[in-house]
């Protein structure tokens, strides 16, 4: 059933810049429609200087909450009333819940990534060698979650070595700069390579073993992304939609207090032009 458009409707949103590529609205609206929850989810292109006004608009207009993507995950923290402890440790918020005008920040990226690995890619991080590129908001959330799974070795790589070192000390990981020759050795030995950086990685495909799972969390890169490179060679890859699905389901549950209809969300995410058969027959 489609959400109503009467005066009782509530809003949820995604704030970021740029934002036009996002598949979050089609996925979240499918979930709200499936459970007959009177909410519409929209994506809004918000510049850095507009973020404060956008946050206050969500409060004043009684949004049930909102998501944040690049470049707002850290900046939003100073604009909220409370921060959930995990998001505080990561210093990044991707989900905000509005409870009677009190805005609370959460981070669902790390747990969403772990669910993606296990449920959709049959990968268990315990005891594995992992290399992660990028220590921005998503990279910190993912590497923090991975560090709690007792990997054999976790290496975080960043263009600015000082940032990699600072974060690695907090999660007992090994820091490297992108230009360090040891990065190539770590990739050759890795069970999992994650690109959590905002830019595509320029890697020699020959470094990557056919048994290595390569995960590019930015799903819109296509053949230019790391996942596209590995896919063309017949290797194991993931392009970020699975993480989007599971972190989005966790956000949905924070907003509504109800279990997310994950398979309905998956269908909308991977086949946005189709409708769920049950909904069609209803």
C-alpha positions as CSV (number, residue, x, y, z in Angstrom):
1,X,0.0,0.0,0.0
2,X,1.3,3.4,-0.9
3,X,1.8,6.0,1.9
4,X,-1.0,8.4,2.2
5,X,-0.6,12.1,1.4
6,X,-2.8,13.6,4.1
7,X,-1.9,16.0,6.9
8,X,-0.8,13.2,9.2
9,X,2.2,12.2,6.9
10,X,5.7,12.4,8.4
11,X,9.0,12.8,6.6
12,X,12.4,11.2,6.7
13,X,15.3,12.3,4.6
14,X,18.9,11.8,3.4
15,X,21.2,14.9,3.7
16,X,24.3,14.9,1.6
17,X,26.2,16.5,-1.3
18,X,26.0,15.4,-4.1
19,X,23.0,13.2,-3.6
20,X,21.3,12.6,-7.0
21,X,22.7,9.1,-7.3
22,X,21.3,7.8,-4.0
23,X,19.1,4.6,-4.0
24,X,18.0,5.2,-0.4
25,X,14.6,6.7,-1.2
26,X,13.4,3.9,-3.3
27,X,14.6,1.4,-0.7
28,X,13.2,3.1,2.4
29,X,9.9,4.1,0.7
30,X,9.4,0.4,-0.2
31,X,9.7,-0.5,3.5
32,X,7.3,2.2,4.7
33,X,4.8,1.2,2.1
34,X,5.1,-2.5,2.9
35,X,4.3,-1.9,6.6
36,X,1.7,0.8,5.8
37,X,3.6,3.4,7.8
38,X,2.6,7.0,6.8
39,X,6.1,8.3,6.0
40,X,7.8,9.5,2.9
41,X,11.5,9.4,2.5
42,X,13.3,12.0,0.3
43,X,16.9,12.8,-0.6
44,X,17.9,16.5,-0.2
45,X,21.1,18.0,-1.6
46,X,22.4,20.0,1.4
47,X,25.6,22.0,1.2
48,X,27.9,22.3,4.3
49,X,26.7,25.9,5.0
50,X,23.1,24.7,4.8
51,X,23.4,21.8,7.3
52,X,22.5,23.7,10.4
53,X,19.3,25.0,8.8
54,X,18.5,21.5,7.5
55,X,18.8,19.9,10.9
56,X,16.6,22.5,12.5
57,X,14.0,22.1,9.7
58,X,13.9,18.3,10.5
59,X,13.3,19.2,14.1
60,X,10.7,21.8,13.5
61,X,8.8,19.9,10.7
62,X,8.7,16.8,12.9
63,X,10.7,14.5,10.6
64,X,10.9,11.0,12.2
65,X,14.6,11.3,11.5
66,X,17.2,11.5,8.7
67,X,20.3,9.9,7.3
68,X,23.6,11.6,6.5
69,X,26.2,10.9,3.9
70,X,29.3,12.6,2.6
71,X,30.3,15.3,3.7
72,X,28.1,15.7,6.8
73,X,28.7,12.7,9.1
74,X,31.0,14.5,11.4
75,X,29.8,18.1,11.1
76,X,26.3,17.1,12.2
77,X,27.4,16.0,15.6
78,X,27.7,19.5,16.9
79,X,24.1,20.2,15.9
80,X,22.4,17.3,17.7
81,X,21.1,17.0,21.3
82,X,22.6,13.6,22.1
83,X,25.0,11.2,20.5
84,X,24.8,7.4,21.0
85,X,28.1,6.1,22.5
86,X,29.2,4.1,19.5
87,X,28.8,7.1,17.2
88,X,30.7,9.2,19.7
89,X,33.6,6.8,19.6
90,X,33.6,6.7,15.8
91,X,33.1,10.5,15.6
92,X,30.6,10.0,12.8
93,X,26.8,9.9,12.6
94,X,24.8,8.5,9.7
95,X,21.3,8.2,11.3
96,X,19.4,10.7,13.4
97,X,16.2,9.9,15.3
98,X,13.8,12.7,16.2
99,X,12.0,11.9,19.5
100,X,9.6,14.8,20.3
101,X,12.1,17.3,19.1
102,X,15.1,15.7,20.7
103,X,17.6,14.7,18.0
104,X,19.9,11.7,18.7
105,X,22.7,10.6,16.5
106,X,23.6,7.0,15.7
107,X,25.9,5.1,13.4
108,X,24.6,2.0,11.6
109,X,27.4,1.8,9.0
110,X,29.6,-0.6,10.9
111,X,26.9,-3.1,11.9
112,X,25.4,-2.8,8.4
113,X,28.7,-3.7,6.9
114,X,29.2,-6.8,9.1
115,X,25.7,-8.0,8.3
116,X,26.4,-7.5,4.6
117,X,29.6,-9.6,4.9
118,X,27.9,-12.4,6.7
119,X,24.4,-12.5,5.2
120,X,25.2,-11.6,1.6
121,X,28.8,-12.6,1.0
122,X,29.3,-15.6,3.3
123,X,32.4,-13.9,4.8
124,X,33.4,-14.2,8.5
125,X,36.0,-11.5,9.4
126,X,37.3,-13.4,12.5
127,X,40.9,-14.5,11.9
128,X,41.2,-12.8,8.5
129,X,43.7,-10.4,7.0
130,X,41.9,-7.2,6.1
131,X,43.0,-4.0,4.3
132,X,40.8,-0.9,4.4
133,X,41.3,2.3,2.5
134,X,40.0,5.6,3.9
135,X,39.4,6.7,7.5
136,X,36.5,9.1,6.9
137,X,33.2,8.6,8.6
138,X,32.3,5.3,6.9
139,X,35.9,4.0,7.0
140,X,36.1,4.6,10.8
141,X,32.7,2.9,11.4
142,X,33.6,-0.1,9.3
143,X,37.2,-0.5,10.6
144,X,35.9,-0.1,14.2
145,X,33.4,-2.9,13.7
146,X,35.9,-5.1,12.0
147,X,38.4,-4.6,14.9
148,X,35.9,-6.0,17.3
149,X,35.7,-9.3,15.3
150,X,39.3,-10.3,16.1
151,X,40.8,-10.3,12.6
152,X,44.3,-11.7,12.2
153,X,45.5,-8.3,11.0
154,X,43.7,-5.1,10.2
155,X,45.5,-2.5,8.1
156,X,44.1,1.0,7.6
157,X,45.5,3.0,4.7
158,X,44.9,6.7,4.1
159,X,46.4,9.5,1.9
160,X,47.3,11.4,5.1
161,X,49.4,9.1,7.2
162,X,48.9,11.1,10.4
163,X,45.1,10.5,10.2
164,X,45.6,6.8,9.6
165,X,48.0,6.5,12.5
166,X,45.7,8.4,14.9
167,X,42.7,6.2,14.1
168,X,44.7,3.0,14.0
169,X,45.9,3.5,17.5
170,X,42.3,3.7,18.7
171,X,41.3,0.3,17.2
172,X,44.7,-1.6,17.4
173,X,45.2,-1.6,13.7
174,X,48.2,-1.1,11.5
175,X,48.4,2.3,9.7
176,X,50.0,2.8,6.3
177,X,50.1,5.7,3.8
178,X,48.8,5.0,0.3
179,X,52.2,5.5,-1.3
180,X,53.9,3.0,1.1
181,X,55.2,0.0,-0.9
182,X,54.1,-2.3,1.9
183,X,50.5,-1.6,0.8
184,X,51.0,-3.9,-2.2
185,X,52.2,-6.7,0.0
186,X,49.3,-6.4,2.4
187,X,46.8,-6.5,-0.6
188,X,48.4,-9.7,-1.9
189,X,48.0,-11.4,1.4
190,X,44.5,-10.0,2.2
191,X,41.3,-12.0,2.6
192,X,39.3,-8.7,2.4
193,X,40.1,-5.4,0.7
194,X,37.7,-2.5,1.5
195,X,37.6,0.8,-0.3
196,X,35.9,3.2,2.0
197,X,37.5,6.3,0.4
198,X,35.6,8.8,-1.5
199,X,37.8,8.4,-4.6
200,X,38.2,5.3,-6.8
201,X,41.3,3.2,-6.1
202,X,44.0,2.8,-8.8
203,X,45.3,-0.7,-8.0
204,X,47.1,-3.3,-10.1
205,X,44.5,-6.0,-10.5
206,X,47.3,-8.6,-10.5
207,X,47.8,-7.9,-6.7
208,X,44.4,-9.3,-5.9
209,X,44.0,-13.0,-5.3
210,X,41.0,-14.7,-6.8
211,X,40.0,-15.7,-3.2
212,X,40.1,-12.2,-1.9
213,X,36.7,-10.4,-1.4
214,X,37.0,-6.8,-2.7
215,X,34.4,-4.5,-1.3
216,X,33.9,-1.0,-2.7
217,X,31.3,0.7,-0.4
218,X,30.4,3.4,-3.1
219,X,28.0,1.6,-5.4
220,X,27.7,4.2,-8.1
221,X,31.2,3.9,-9.5
222,X,30.4,1.1,-12.0
223,X,33.4,0.0,-14.1
224,X,35.5,2.8,-12.6
225,X,35.3,1.4,-9.1
226,X,37.3,-1.3,-7.4
227,X,34.4,-3.7,-7.5
228,X,34.1,-3.2,-11.3
229,X,37.8,-4.0,-11.7
230,X,37.6,-7.2,-9.9
231,X,34.2,-8.2,-11.5
232,X,35.8,-7.9,-14.9
233,X,38.5,-10.5,-13.8
234,X,35.9,-12.9,-12.4
235,X,36.9,-12.3,-8.8
236,X,34.9,-11.9,-5.6
237,X,33.4,-8.4,-5.3
238,X,30.8,-6.3,-3.6
239,X,29.7,-2.9,-4.8
240,X,28.2,-1.3,-1.7
241,X,24.4,-1.9,-2.2
242,X,24.4,-4.7,0.3
243,X,25.9,-2.4,3.0
244,X,23.4,0.3,2.0
245,X,20.6,-2.3,2.5
246,X,21.6,-3.5,5.9
247,X,22.6,-0.1,7.4
248,X,19.3,1.3,6.0
249,X,17.3,-1.5,7.6
250,X,18.9,-0.7,11.0
251,X,18.1,3.0,10.5
252,X,14.5,2.1,9.7
253,X,14.2,0.1,12.9
254,X,15.6,3.0,14.9
255,X,13.0,5.3,13.4
256,X,10.0,3.0,13.7
257,X,10.6,0.5,16.4
258,X,9.5,-2.2,13.9
259,X,11.5,-4.9,12.2
260,X,12.5,-3.8,8.7
261,X,11.2,-5.8,5.8
262,X,14.7,-6.5,4.5
263,X,13.7,-8.6,1.5
264,X,11.3,-5.9,0.3
265,X,14.0,-3.3,0.6
266,X,16.4,-5.6,-1.2
267,X,14.0,-6.0,-4.1
268,X,13.6,-2.3,-4.4
269,X,17.3,-1.7,-4.2
270,X,18.4,-4.2,-6.8
271,X,15.4,-4.0,-9.1
272,X,14.1,-0.4,-8.6
273,X,11.7,-0.7,-11.6
274,X,9.8,-3.7,-10.3
275,X,7.2,-4.3,-7.6
276,X,7.1,-7.0,-5.0
277,X,4.7,-9.8,-6.1
278,X,2.8,-9.8,-2.8
279,X,2.2,-6.0,-3.2
280,X,1.1,-6.5,-6.8
281,X,-1.4,-9.2,-5.9
282,X,-2.8,-7.4,-2.9
